[in-house]
């Protein structure tokens, strides 16, 4: 790949965990022009790990798959929290 770089225009991830800190996120934003869409099922725990309180962040635009199996592009924080609460209640 170093000898013959491939231009990446975009990517989709499914169930991506938090993978970097704020410096990592800013570096990707500065270096990459690719569009990244993060597909997150509201009942999946992996995207919630490692905890954000540890300094880890996501990179890319969120696409939420709700408990009703609806796709929501760039959901509001309120909807995301609501979905997480609803799913957490079902797991108890």
N, C-alpha and C positions, 0 to 999 in steps of 0.2 A: 504493500500500500504506500510506502514511503516513495518508491520509485514511480509509481503510477497512481497518484491520488484519485480517489473517486469523490465526485461532488455529491453530497447528500443534501437533498432538498427538504426532506421531512422524514419523520419516523413516528410510529405508534408503539406505545408500551402498554402492557396489561399487568396490573398489580405491582407496579414499580414501588419498591421501598424508597424511603428518603436516602439519597446517595451522597450528599455533599453538604458543606457548610455555605454561608453567604458568599465567601470568596470564590468557592467553586461555581456557584450560580452566576456571579458577576463575570467570571472568566468565560464561562460558556456563552453568556449573552454577548460578550465582546468578540469572541472568536468565531462563533457559529452563527450562520444565517439560516440554518435549518429550522423548520417548524417541528416542534415536538408536541404530540398530543398524548396525554396520560389518561388511559381508560381505567377508571376505578370503580369497582363494584362496592356499593355501600356496605355490604356484609363481609368484605375481605379485610382481615386484620393487617396483612403485609404492608399496604400503603401507609399504615399508621406507625410503622416501625422504621428505624429506631425513633424514639420519641423526639418531637420537635424541641422539647425542653433541653435536649442534649446538644442542640445547635445544628442538627441536620435539617436540610431543606429539600423540597422537590424542585424539579426543573421542568418546565413545559406547561402547556395549557390543560387544565383539568376538564375531562369529560366524565360525568358521573353516571353510573348505571344504578338507578334507584331500586329499592326493594320491589317496586311494581314493574321492574324491567324496562323502565323508560330511560332514554339517553337524554342527558341535560348538558348542553354545551356551556362551559363557563358558569357553573352554578354559583349562586350567592353564598356567602358564608353562612347565612341563616338556614338556607335549604340544606347545605352540607351538614351542619350541626344537627338539624332536625332529623335527617336520614340516619346519622350516626346514633342519635338517641333512640330512634325507633328500632334500629337493628340491635342495639345493646339491650333493650327491653325484651326482645325476642330470645336473646341468648341466655337470659337469666333463668 
